[in-house]
Amino acid sequence: GEFLLVRGRGLPPGEGDQKVGRLAAVRAAKVVAMRNLAVALGRIPRSGGTTMVPPHRVRDSKYFDDGSAEIVLEVRLADIIR
């Protein structure tokens, strides 16, 4: 009840070091999650845009065999300024 949760999934680049690919997948997942947060708050359309997002933290992260990563961000509802 006190948090808004958003999820994002990112893919690694096609080639390169596995460790670097994992970091790139995590970064991409965070970007997607922040975009999903902005869309959920009605600050940008689904097609994209730029805006400031409220303070957030990573609640959960998962890594998959294909090299992709999934991040769940949480935002306290009290931090969302309308």
Number of C-alpha atoms within 10 A of each C-alpha: 5 9 14 15 19 21 21 22 21 23 20 22 16 8 8 9 9 12 11 13 18 20 17 19 23 25 20 22 24 24 16 19 24 23 25 21 24 22 17 15 16 11 17 16 14 12 7 12 11 10 12 8 16 16 11 16 11 15 13 11 16 11 15 10 6 8 19 21 24 23 26 19 23 20 20 15 13 9 12 13 8 6
